[in-house]
């Protein structure tokens, strides 16, 4: 939880800051530990950690009729 909180603080920094972390890449930091725990049959409640993930700014639009 502490690691997740520290990473979330880095997503709030200015994009010009060298310690800035893009929120899109936030989940990549947890893929390896998740796999490690799963392969070693360690039960872990990832819902608590996933709840700390930052909200993603999804500014994309859907396809319109002409594009389809």
N, CA, C and O atoms as a Maestro MAE file, in Angstrom:
{
 s_m_m2io_version
 :::
 2.0.0
}

f_m_ct {
 s_m_title
 :::
 protein
 m_atom[272] {
  # First column is atom index #
  i_m_mmod_type
  r_m_x_coord
  r_m_y_coord
  r_m_z_coord
  i_m_residue_number
  s_m_chain_name
  s_m_pdb_residue_name
  s_m_pdb_atom_name
  i_m_atomic_number
  :::
  1 25 0.828 -1.182 0.000 1 A "UNK " " N  " 7
  2 3 0.000 0.000 0.000 1 A "UNK " " CA " 6
  3 2 0.880 1.256 0.000 1 A "UNK " " C  " 6
  4 15 0.567 2.240 -0.669 1 A "UNK " " O  " 8
  5 25 1.959 1.213 0.740 2 A "UNK " " N  " 7
  6 3 2.852 2.373 0.793 2 A "UNK " " CA " 6
  7 2 3.482 2.639 -0.570 2 A "UNK " " C  " 6
  8 15 3.597 3.787 -0.998 2 A "UNK " " O  " 8
  9 25 3.885 1.575 -1.242 3 A "UNK " " N  " 7
  10 3 4.484 1.709 -2.572 3 A "UNK " " CA " 6
  11 2 3.473 2.330 -3.540 3 A "UNK " " C  " 6
  12 15 3.817 3.206 -4.333 3 A "UNK " " O  " 8
  13 25 2.259 1.880 -3.467 4 A "UNK " " N  " 7
  14 3 1.208 2.406 -4.333 4 A "UNK " " CA " 6
  15 2 0.946 3.889 -4.050 4 A "UNK " " C  " 6
  16 15 0.744 4.677 -4.975 4 A "UNK " " O  " 8
  17 25 0.952 4.256 -2.791 5 A "UNK " " N  " 7
  18 3 0.730 5.660 -2.431 5 A "UNK " " CA " 6
  19 2 1.862 6.539 -2.941 5 A "UNK " " C  " 6
  20 15 1.622 7.648 -3.418 5 A "UNK " " O  " 8
  21 25 3.095 6.051 -2.843 6 A "UNK " " N  " 7
  22 3 4.248 6.819 -3.328 6 A "UNK " " CA " 6
  23 2 4.173 7.003 -4.844 6 A "UNK " " C  " 6
  24 15 4.463 8.082 -5.362 6 A "UNK " " O  " 8
  25 25 3.780 5.942 -5.548 7 A "UNK " " N  " 7
  26 3 3.652 6.055 -6.993 7 A "UNK " " CA " 6
  27 2 2.537 7.020 -7.376 7 A "UNK " " C  " 6
  28 15 2.665 7.786 -8.331 7 A "UNK " " O  " 8
  29 25 1.448 6.975 -6.624 8 A "UNK " " N  " 7
  30 3 0.326 7.868 -6.917 8 A "UNK " " CA " 6
  31 2 0.728 9.330 -6.720 8 A "UNK " " C  " 6
  32 15 0.278 10.203 -7.463 8 A "UNK " " O  " 8
  33 25 1.564 9.596 -5.733 9 A "UNK " " N  " 7
  34 3 2.076 10.964 -5.534 9 A "UNK " " CA " 6
  35 2 2.870 11.416 -6.760 9 A "UNK " " C  " 6
  36 15 2.812 12.582 -7.151 9 A "UNK " " O  " 8
  37 25 3.613 10.482 -7.364 10 A "UNK " " N  " 7
  38 3 4.410 10.821 -8.543 10 A "UNK " " CA " 6
  39 2 3.531 11.138 -9.755 10 A "UNK " " C  " 6
  40 15 3.952 11.882 -10.641 10 A "UNK " " O  " 8
  41 25 2.314 10.582 -9.806 11 A "UNK " " N  " 7
  42 3 1.419 10.883 -10.926 11 A "UNK " " CA " 6
  43 2 0.839 12.284 -10.823 11 A "UNK " " C  " 6
  44 15 0.366 12.830 -11.820 11 A "UNK " " O  " 8
  45 25 0.866 12.871 -9.639 12 A "UNK " " N  " 7
  46 3 0.316 14.207 -9.430 12 A "UNK " " CA " 6
  47 2 1.333 15.320 -9.703 12 A "UNK " " C  " 6
  48 15 0.978 16.499 -9.693 12 A "UNK " " O  " 8
  49 25 2.579 14.957 -9.943 13 A "UNK " " N  " 7
  50 3 3.610 15.951 -10.233 13 A "UNK " " CA " 6
  51 2 3.411 16.547 -11.620 13 A "UNK " " C  " 6
  52 15 2.659 16.020 -12.440 13 A "UNK " " O  " 8
  53 25 4.093 17.639 -11.860 14 A "UNK " " N  " 7
  54 3 4.065 18.259 -13.184 14 A "UNK " " CA " 6
  55 2 4.718 17.320 -14.195 14 A "UNK " " C  " 6
  56 15 5.647 16.585 -13.861 14 A "UNK " " O  " 8
  57 25 4.230 17.350 -15.422 15 A "UNK " " N  " 7
  58 3 4.797 16.473 -16.453 15 A "UNK " " CA " 6
  59 2 6.249 16.818 -16.775 15 A "UNK " " C  " 6
  60 15 6.970 15.997 -17.343 15 A "UNK " " O  " 8
  61 25 6.675 18.005 -16.424 16 A "UNK " " N  " 7
  62 3 8.062 18.415 -16.658 16 A "UNK " " CA " 6
  63 2 9.000 17.928 -15.566 16 A "UNK " " C  " 6
  64 15 10.219 17.965 -15.731 16 A "UNK " " O  " 8
  65 25 8.450 17.480 -14.471 17 A "UNK " " N  " 7
  66 3 9.257 16.992 -13.352 17 A "UNK " " CA " 6
  67 2 9.893 15.649 -13.733 17 A "UNK " " C  " 6
  68 15 9.209 14.784 -14.280 17 A "UNK " " O  " 8
  69 25 11.188 15.459 -13.454 18 A "UNK " " N  " 7
  70 3 11.837 14.185 -13.804 18 A "UNK " " CA " 6
  71 2 11.282 12.982 -13.038 18 A "UNK " " C  " 6
  72 15 11.464 11.846 -13.477 18 A "UNK " " O  " 8
  73 25 10.617 13.199 -11.916 19 A "UNK " " N  " 7
  74 3 10.036 12.099 -11.147 19 A "UNK " " CA " 6
  75 2 8.584 11.812 -11.523 19 A "UNK " " C  " 6
  76 15 7.938 10.962 -10.910 19 A "UNK " " O  " 8
  77 25 8.070 12.520 -12.532 20 A "UNK " " N  " 7
  78 3 6.683 12.344 -12.953 20 A "UNK " " CA " 6
  79 2 6.454 10.921 -13.459 20 A "UNK " " C  " 6
  80 15 7.293 10.356 -14.160 20 A "UNK " " O  " 8
  81 25 5.318 10.358 -13.096 21 A "UNK " " N  " 7
  82 3 4.933 9.024 -13.554 21 A "UNK " " CA " 6
  83 2 3.607 9.141 -14.286 21 A "UNK " " C  " 6
  84 15 2.625 9.634 -13.731 21 A "UNK " " O  " 8
  85 25 3.582 8.692 -15.523 22 A "UNK " " N  " 7
  86 3 2.364 8.724 -16.309 22 A "UNK " " CA " 6
  87 2 1.355 7.742 -15.701 22 A "UNK " " C  " 6
  88 15 1.697 6.580 -15.477 22 A "UNK " " O  " 8
  89 25 0.131 8.180 -15.432 23 A "UNK " " N  " 7
  90 3 -0.863 7.285 -14.833 23 A "UNK " " CA " 6
  91 2 -1.152 6.046 -15.682 23 A "UNK " " C  " 6
  92 15 -1.574 5.016 -15.156 23 A "UNK " " O  " 8
  93 25 -0.927 6.146 -16.988 24 A "UNK " " N  " 7
  94 3 -1.158 4.991 -17.857 24 A "UNK " " CA " 6
  95 2 -0.210 3.836 -17.532 24 A "UNK " " C  " 6
  96 15 -0.565 2.673 -17.723 24 A "UNK " " O  " 8
  97 25 0.977 4.144 -17.048 25 A "UNK " " N  " 7
  98 3 1.967 3.111 -16.763 25 A "UNK " " CA " 6
  99 2 1.955 2.661 -15.298 25 A "UNK " " C  " 6
  100 15 2.773 1.832 -14.898 25 A "UNK " " O  " 8
  101 25 1.050 3.192 -14.515 26 A "UNK " " N  " 7
  102 3 0.981 2.898 -13.085 26 A "UNK " " CA " 6
  103 2 0.843 1.398 -12.816 26 A "UNK " " C  " 6
  104 15 1.534 0.847 -11.960 26 A "UNK " " O  " 8
  105 25 -0.047 0.752 -13.547 27 A "UNK " " N  " 7
  106 3 -0.308 -0.675 -13.289 27 A "UNK " " CA " 6
  107 2 0.881 -1.565 -13.662 27 A "UNK " " C  " 6
  108 15 0.987 -2.687 -13.167 27 A "UNK " " O  " 8
  109 25 1.768 -1.083 -14.521 28 A "UNK " " N  " 7
  110 3 2.927 -1.886 -14.916 28 A "UNK " " CA " 6
  111 2 3.847 -2.199 -13.741 28 A "UNK " " C  " 6
  112 15 4.548 -3.211 -13.752 28 A "UNK " " O  " 8
  113 25 3.847 -1.342 -12.738 29 A "UNK " " N  " 7
  114 3 4.699 -1.557 -11.571 29 A "UNK " " CA " 6
  115 2 4.202 -2.714 -10.698 29 A "UNK " " C  " 6
  116 15 4.929 -3.185 -9.822 29 A "UNK " " O  " 8
  117 25 2.996 -3.163 -10.927 30 A "UNK " " N  " 7
  118 3 2.413 -4.220 -10.092 30 A "UNK " " CA " 6
  119 2 2.276 -5.551 -10.819 30 A "UNK " " C  " 6
  120 15 1.887 -6.548 -10.210 30 A "UNK " " O  " 8
  121 25 2.582 -5.584 -12.085 31 A "UNK " " N  " 7
  122 3 2.433 -6.821 -12.851 31 A "UNK " " CA " 6
  123 2 3.397 -7.909 -12.377 31 A "UNK " " C  " 6
  124 15 3.007 -9.069 -12.246 31 A "UNK " " O  " 8
  125 25 4.634 -7.544 -12.124 32 A "UNK " " N  " 7
  126 3 5.620 -8.540 -11.679 32 A "UNK " " CA " 6
  127 2 5.294 -9.112 -10.301 32 A "UNK " " C  " 6
  128 15 5.310 -10.332 -10.137 32 A "UNK " " O  " 8
  129 25 4.998 -8.271 -9.302 33 A "UNK " " N  " 7
  130 3 4.652 -8.855 -7.999 33 A "UNK " " CA " 6
  131 2 3.385 -9.711 -8.057 33 A "UNK " " C  " 6
  132 15 3.298 -10.730 -7.372 33 A "UNK " " O  " 8
  133 25 2.401 -9.305 -8.868 34 A "UNK " " N  " 7
  134 3 1.185 -10.105 -8.996 34 A "UNK " " CA " 6
  135 2 1.518 -11.488 -9.541 34 A "UNK " " C  " 6
  136 15 1.036 -12.499 -9.030 34 A "UNK " " O  " 8
  137 25 2.335 -11.525 -10.568 35 A "UNK " " N  " 7
  138 3 2.725 -12.800 -11.175 35 A "UNK " " CA " 6
  139 2 3.526 -13.642 -10.189 35 A "UNK " " C  " 6
  140 15 3.316 -14.851 -10.094 35 A "UNK " " O  " 8
  141 25 4.430 -13.022 -9.466 36 A "UNK " " N  " 7
  142 3 5.241 -13.727 -8.483 36 A "UNK " " CA " 6
  143 2 4.371 -14.377 -7.408 36 A "UNK " " C  " 6
  144 15 4.553 -15.549 -7.078 36 A "UNK " " O  " 8
  145 25 3.433 -13.614 -6.870 37 A "UNK " " N  " 7
  146 3 2.546 -14.167 -5.841 37 A "UNK " " CA " 6
  147 2 1.678 -15.286 -6.404 37 A "UNK " " C  " 6
  148 15 1.451 -16.301 -5.744 37 A "UNK " " O  " 8
  149 25 1.197 -15.094 -7.621 38 A "UNK " " N  " 7
  150 3 0.340 -16.113 -8.232 38 A "UNK " " CA " 6
  151 2 1.115 -17.408 -8.484 38 A "UNK " " C  " 6
  152 15 0.603 -18.497 -8.227 38 A "UNK " " O  " 8
  153 25 2.334 -17.294 -8.980 39 A "UNK " " N  " 7
  154 3 3.141 -18.485 -9.287 39 A "UNK " " CA " 6
  155 2 3.565 -19.230 -8.022 39 A "UNK " " C  " 6
  156 15 3.798 -20.438 -8.064 39 A "UNK " " O  " 8
  157 25 3.667 -18.522 -6.907 40 A "UNK " " N  " 7
  158 3 4.052 -19.152 -5.648 40 A "UNK " " CA " 6
  159 2 2.851 -19.462 -4.760 40 A "UNK " " C  " 6
  160 15 2.996 -19.790 -3.582 40 A "UNK " " O  " 8
  161 25 1.673 -19.352 -5.346 41 A "UNK " " N  " 7
  162 3 0.430 -19.696 -4.664 41 A "UNK " " CA " 6
  163 2 0.254 -18.920 -3.358 41 A "UNK " " C  " 6
  164 15 -0.187 -19.471 -2.350 41 A "UNK " " O  " 8
  165 25 0.605 -17.637 -3.394 42 A "UNK " " N  " 7
  166 3 0.425 -16.767 -2.240 42 A "UNK " " CA " 6
  167 2 -0.855 -15.980 -2.452 42 A "UNK " " C  " 6
  168 15 -0.989 -15.245 -3.430 42 A "UNK " " O  " 8
  169 25 -1.780 -16.137 -1.543 43 A "UNK " " N  " 7
  170 3 -3.038 -15.399 -1.658 43 A "UNK " " CA " 6
  171 2 -2.811 -13.970 -1.177 43 A "UNK " " C  " 6
  172 15 -2.216 -13.722 -0.128 43 A "UNK " " O  " 8
  173 25 -3.307 -13.049 -1.984 44 A "UNK " " N  " 7
  174 3 -3.093 -11.637 -1.692 44 A "UNK " " CA " 6
  175 2 -4.317 -10.879 -2.182 44 A "UNK " " C  " 6
  176 15 -4.813 -11.140 -3.278 44 A "UNK " " O  " 8
  177 25 -4.801 -9.947 -1.381 45 A "UNK " " N  " 7
  178 3 -5.980 -9.178 -1.747 45 A "UNK " " CA " 6
  179 2 -5.576 -7.973 -2.592 45 A "UNK " " C  " 6
  180 15 -5.234 -6.918 -2.058 45 A "UNK " " O  " 8
  181 25 -5.618 -8.134 -3.901 46 A "UNK " " N  " 7
  182 3 -5.210 -7.062 -4.806 46 A "UNK " " CA " 6
  183 2 -6.271 -5.989 -4.928 46 A "UNK " " C  " 6
  184 15 -5.984 -4.903 -5.432 46 A "UNK " " O  " 8
  185 25 -7.492 -6.256 -4.480 47 A "UNK " " N  " 7
  186 3 -8.552 -5.251 -4.576 47 A "UNK " " CA " 6
  187 2 -8.199 -3.995 -3.785 47 A "UNK " " C  " 6
  188 15 -8.521 -2.885 -4.207 47 A "UNK " " O  " 8
  189 25 -7.547 -4.164 -2.659 48 A "UNK " " N  " 7
  190 3 -7.151 -3.002 -1.856 48 A "UNK " " CA " 6
  191 2 -6.137 -2.138 -2.599 48 A "UNK " " C  " 6
  192 15 -6.224 -0.910 -2.574 48 A "UNK " " O  " 8
  193 25 -5.197 -2.769 -3.246 49 A "UNK " " N  " 7
  194 3 -4.163 -2.030 -3.974 49 A "UNK " " CA " 6
  195 2 -4.734 -1.444 -5.261 49 A "UNK " " C  " 6
  196 15 -4.418 -0.308 -5.614 49 A "UNK " " O  " 8
  197 25 -5.565 -2.198 -5.961 50 A "UNK " " N  " 7
  198 3 -6.175 -1.694 -7.195 50 A "UNK " " CA " 6
  199 2 -7.042 -0.465 -6.923 50 A "UNK " " C  " 6
  200 15 -7.190 0.390 -7.796 50 A "UNK " " O  " 8
  201 25 -7.605 -0.371 -5.746 51 A "UNK " " N  " 7
  202 3 -8.430 0.783 -5.388 51 A "UNK " " CA " 6
  203 2 -7.599 2.057 -5.259 51 A "UNK " " C  " 6
  204 15 -8.148 3.157 -5.333 51 A "UNK " " O  " 8
  205 25 -6.295 1.928 -5.068 52 A "UNK " " N  " 7
  206 3 -5.438 3.107 -4.943 52 A "UNK " " CA " 6
  207 2 -4.933 3.609 -6.293 52 A "UNK " " C  " 6
  208 15 -4.303 4.664 -6.361 52 A "UNK " " O  " 8
  209 25 -5.201 2.867 -7.366 53 A "UNK " " N  " 7
  210 3 -4.726 3.276 -8.688 53 A "UNK " " CA " 6
  211 2 -5.368 4.606 -9.069 53 A "UNK " " C  " 6
  212 15 -6.542 4.828 -8.771 53 A "UNK " " O  " 8
  213 25 -4.615 5.495 -9.724 54 A "UNK " " N  " 7
  214 3 -5.183 6.795 -10.115 54 A "UNK " " CA " 6
  215 2 -6.200 6.622 -11.237 54 A "UNK " " C  " 6
  216 15 -6.121 5.677 -12.024 54 A "UNK " " O  " 8
  217 25 -7.147 7.540 -11.299 55 A "UNK " " N  " 7
  218 3 -8.112 7.538 -12.388 55 A "UNK " " CA " 6
  219 2 -7.400 7.946 -13.665 55 A "UNK " " C  " 6
  220 15 -6.562 8.847 -13.664 55 A "UNK " " O  " 8
  221 25 -7.745 7.270 -14.754 56 A "UNK " " N  " 7
  222 3 -7.117 7.571 -16.031 56 A "UNK " " CA " 6
  223 2 -7.931 8.625 -16.755 56 A "UNK " " C  " 6
  224 15 -9.161 8.564 -16.775 56 A "UNK " " O  " 8
  225 25 -7.249 9.588 -17.348 57 A "UNK " " N  " 7
  226 3 -7.909 10.601 -18.166 57 A "UNK " " CA " 6
  227 2 -8.053 10.038 -19.565 57 A "UNK " " C  " 6
  228 15 -7.102 10.027 -20.347 57 A "UNK " " O  " 8
  229 25 -9.233 9.579 -19.865 58 A "UNK " " N  " 7
  230 3 -9.479 8.978 -21.167 58 A "UNK " " CA " 6
  231 2 -10.223 9.988 -22.020 58 A "UNK " " C  " 6
  232 15 -11.452 10.049 -22.002 58 A "UNK " " O  " 8
  233 25 -9.466 10.781 -22.768 59 A "UNK " " N  " 7
  234 3 -10.046 11.854 -23.576 59 A "UNK " " CA " 6
  235 2 -10.345 11.404 -24.997 59 A "UNK " " C  " 6
  236 15 -10.570 12.241 -25.871 59 A "UNK " " O  " 8
  237 25 -10.352 10.117 -25.243 60 A "UNK " " N  " 7
  238 3 -10.627 9.644 -26.593 60 A "UNK " " CA " 6
  239 2 -12.122 9.661 -26.847 60 A "UNK " " C  " 6
  240 15 -12.928 9.595 -25.918 60 A "UNK " " O  " 8
  241 25 -12.472 9.749 -28.091 61 A "UNK " " N  " 7
  242 3 -13.879 9.730 -28.455 61 A "UNK " " CA " 6
  243 2 -14.180 8.425 -29.170 61 A "UNK " " C  " 6
  244 15 -13.267 7.742 -29.634 61 A "UNK " " O  " 8
  245 25 -15.426 8.084 -29.259 62 A "UNK " " N  " 7
  246 3 -15.810 6.878 -29.973 62 A "UNK " " CA " 6
  247 2 -15.857 7.131 -31.467 62 A "UNK " " C  " 6
  248 15 -15.794 8.276 -31.916 62 A "UNK " " O  " 8
  249 25 -15.967 6.061 -32.233 63 A "UNK " " N  " 7
  250 3 -16.082 6.181 -33.689 63 A "UNK " " CA " 6
  251 2 -17.453 6.741 -34.042 63 A "UNK " " C  " 6
  252 15 -18.447 6.437 -33.383 63 A "UNK " " O  " 8
  253 25 -17.498 7.573 -35.101 64 A "UNK " " N  " 7
  254 3 -18.800 8.023 -35.579 64 A "UNK " " CA " 6
  255 2 -19.239 7.116 -36.716 64 A "UNK " " C  " 6
  256 15 -18.488 6.231 -37.128 64 A "UNK " " O  " 8
  257 25 -20.437 7.324 -37.223 65 A "UNK " " N  " 7
  258 3 -21.011 6.440 -38.247 65 A "UNK " " CA " 6
  259 2 -20.161 6.425 -39.516 65 A "UNK " " C  " 6
  260 15 -19.964 5.367 -40.113 65 A "UNK " " O  " 8
  261 25 -19.664 7.572 -39.927 66 A "UNK " " N  " 7
  262 3 -18.861 7.634 -41.155 66 A "UNK " " CA " 6
  263 2 -17.546 6.867 -41.011 66 A "UNK " " C  " 6
  264 15 -17.081 6.258 -41.975 66 A "UNK " " O  " 8
  265 25 -16.949 6.889 -39.834 67 A "UNK " " N  " 7
  266 3 -15.684 6.185 -39.627 67 A "UNK " " CA " 6
  267 2 -15.885 4.671 -39.573 67 A "UNK " " C  " 6
  268 15 -14.994 3.905 -39.939 67 A "UNK " " O  " 8
  269 25 -17.043 4.257 -39.123 68 A "UNK " " N  " 7
  270 3 -17.309 2.814 -39.064 68 A "UNK " " CA " 6
  271 2 -17.534 2.302 -40.460 68 A "UNK " " C  " 6
  272 15 -17.776 1.110 -40.648 68 A "UNK " " O  " 8
  :::
 }
 m_bond[271] {
  # First column is bond index #
  i_m_from
  i_m_to
  i_m_order
  :::
  1 1 2 1
  2 2 3 1
  3 3 4 2
  4 3 5 1
  5 5 6 1
  6 6 7 1
  7 7 8 2
  8 7 9 1
  9 9 10 1
  10 10 11 1
  11 11 12 2
  12 11 13 1
  13 13 14 1
  14 14 15 1
  15 15 16 2
  16 15 17 1
  17 17 18 1
  18 18 19 1
  19 19 20 2
  20 19 21 1
  21 21 22 1
  22 22 23 1
  23 23 24 2
  24 23 25 1
  25 25 26 1
  26 26 27 1
  27 27 28 2
  28 27 29 1
  29 29 30 1
  30 30 31 1
  31 31 32 2
  32 31 33 1
  33 33 34 1
  34 34 35 1
  35 35 36 2
  36 35 37 1
  37 37 38 1
  38 38 39 1
  39 39 40 2
  40 39 41 1
  41 41 42 1
  42 42 43 1
  43 43 44 2
  44 43 45 1
  45 45 46 1
  46 46 47 1
  47 47 48 2
  48 47 49 1
  49 49 50 1
  50 50 51 1
  51 51 52 2
  52 51 53 1
  53 53 54 1
  54 54 55 1
  55 55 56 2
  56 55 57 1
  57 57 58 1
  58 58 59 1
  59 59 60 2
  60 59 61 1
  61 61 62 1
  62 62 63 1
  63 63 64 2
  64 63 65 1
  65 65 66 1
  66 66 67 1
  67 67 68 2
  68 67 69 1
  69 69 70 1
  70 70 71 1
  71 71 72 2
  72 71 73 1
  73 73 74 1
  74 74 75 1
  75 75 76 2
  76 75 77 1
  77 77 78 1
  78 78 79 1
  79 79 80 2
  80 79 81 1
  81 81 82 1
  82 82 83 1
  83 83 84 2
  84 83 85 1
  85 85 86 1
  86 86 87 1
  87 87 88 2
  88 87 89 1
  89 89 90 1
  90 90 91 1
  91 91 92 2
  92 91 93 1
  93 93 94 1
  94 94 95 1
  95 95 96 2
  96 95 97 1
  97 97 98 1
  98 98 99 1
  99 99 100 2
  100 99 101 1
  101 101 102 1
  102 102 103 1
  103 103 104 2
  104 103 105 1
  105 105 106 1
  106 106 107 1
  107 107 108 2
  108 107 109 1
  109 109 110 1
  110 110 111 1
  111 111 112 2
  112 111 113 1
  113 113 114 1
  114 114 115 1
  115 115 116 2
  116 115 117 1
  117 117 118 1
  118 118 119 1
  119 119 120 2
  120 119 121 1
  121 121 122 1
  122 122 123 1
  123 123 124 2
  124 123 125 1
  125 125 126 1
  126 126 127 1
  127 127 128 2
  128 127 129 1
  129 129 130 1
  130 130 131 1
  131 131 132 2
  132 131 133 1
  133 133 134 1
  134 134 135 1
  135 135 136 2
  136 135 137 1
  137 137 138 1
  138 138 139 1
  139 139 140 2
  140 139 141 1
  141 141 142 1
  142 142 143 1
  143 143 144 2
  144 143 145 1
  145 145 146 1
  146 146 147 1
  147 147 148 2
  148 147 149 1
  149 149 150 1
  150 150 151 1
  151 151 152 2
  152 151 153 1
  153 153 154 1
  154 154 155 1
  155 155 156 2
  156 155 157 1
  157 157 158 1
  158 158 159 1
  159 159 160 2
  160 159 161 1
  161 161 162 1
  162 162 163 1
  163 163 164 2
  164 163 165 1
  165 165 166 1
  166 166 167 1
  167 167 168 2
  168 167 169 1
  169 169 170 1
  170 170 171 1
  171 171 172 2
  172 171 173 1
  173 173 174 1
  174 174 175 1
  175 175 176 2
  176 175 177 1
  177 177 178 1
  178 178 179 1
  179 179 180 2
  180 179 181 1
  181 181 182 1
  182 182 183 1
  183 183 184 2
  184 183 185 1
  185 185 186 1
  186 186 187 1
  187 187 188 2
  188 187 189 1
  189 189 190 1
  190 190 191 1
  191 191 192 2
  192 191 193 1
  193 193 194 1
  194 194 195 1
  195 195 196 2
  196 195 197 1
  197 197 198 1
  198 198 199 1
  199 199 200 2
  200 199 201 1
  201 201 202 1
  202 202 203 1
  203 203 204 2
  204 203 205 1
  205 205 206 1
  206 206 207 1
  207 207 208 2
  208 207 209 1
  209 209 210 1
  210 210 211 1
  211 211 212 2
  212 211 213 1
  213 213 214 1
  214 214 215 1
  215 215 216 2
  216 215 217 1
  217 217 218 1
  218 218 219 1
  219 219 220 2
  220 219 221 1
  221 221 222 1
  222 222 223 1
  223 223 224 2
  224 223 225 1
  225 225 226 1
  226 226 227 1
  227 227 228 2
  228 227 229 1
  229 229 230 1
  230 230 231 1
  231 231 232 2
  232 231 233 1
  233 233 234 1
  234 234 235 1
  235 235 236 2
  236 235 237 1
  237 237 238 1
  238 238 239 1
  239 239 240 2
  240 239 241 1
  241 241 242 1
  242 242 243 1
  243 243 244 2
  244 243 245 1
  245 245 246 1
  246 246 247 1
  247 247 248 2
  248 247 249 1
  249 249 250 1
  250 250 251 1
  251 251 252 2
  252 251 253 1
  253 253 254 1
  254 254 255 1
  255 255 256 2
  256 255 257 1
  257 257 258 1
  258 258 259 1
  259 259 260 2
  260 259 261 1
  261 261 262 1
  262 262 263 1
  263 263 264 2
  264 263 265 1
  265 265 266 1
  266 266 267 1
  267 267 268 2
  268 267 269 1
  269 269 270 1
  270 270 271 1
  271 271 272 2
  :::
 }
}
